[in-house]
Amino acid sequence: MLTGYEFRMCVRLHKVTSRLVRGEKLSTSEREGWVSRYCVDMRTREVFLPQRYQKVQPHGWISIWAKDVVDAVDQMAVAVEVH
């Protein structure tokens, strides 16, 4: 069974692959954009690269955009200090 994130990722990968098979030239961001969100393990507060999301159990992850990683780490650090 695929999670919603994995399903959407597969659809995006299929679109990218189809374009490449047709011979289209794609930028790096277009080629790599099919997997784009970092994964945070809510239990351990570890942040994983987008390609490593499978290291976290689906019920324990939060997906975040690259631009939000620094803020997420800061927020997790504050949460640890409070508890």
Stockholm file with secondary structure:
# STOCKHOLM 1.0

chainA/1-83         MLTGYEFRMCVRLHKVTSRLVRGEKLSTSEREGWVSRYCVDMRTREVFLPQRYQKVQPHGWISIWAKDVVDAVDQMAVAVEVH
#=GR chainA/1-83 SS CCCHHHHHHHHHHHHHHHHHHTTCCCCHHHHHTTSCEEEEETTTCCEECGGGGGGSCGGGEEEEEGGGHHHHHHHHHHHHHHC
#=GC SS_cons        CCCHHHHHHHHHHHHHHHHHHTTCCCCHHHHHTTSCEEEEETTTCCEECGGGGGGSCGGGEEEEEGGGHHHHHHHHHHHHHHC
//
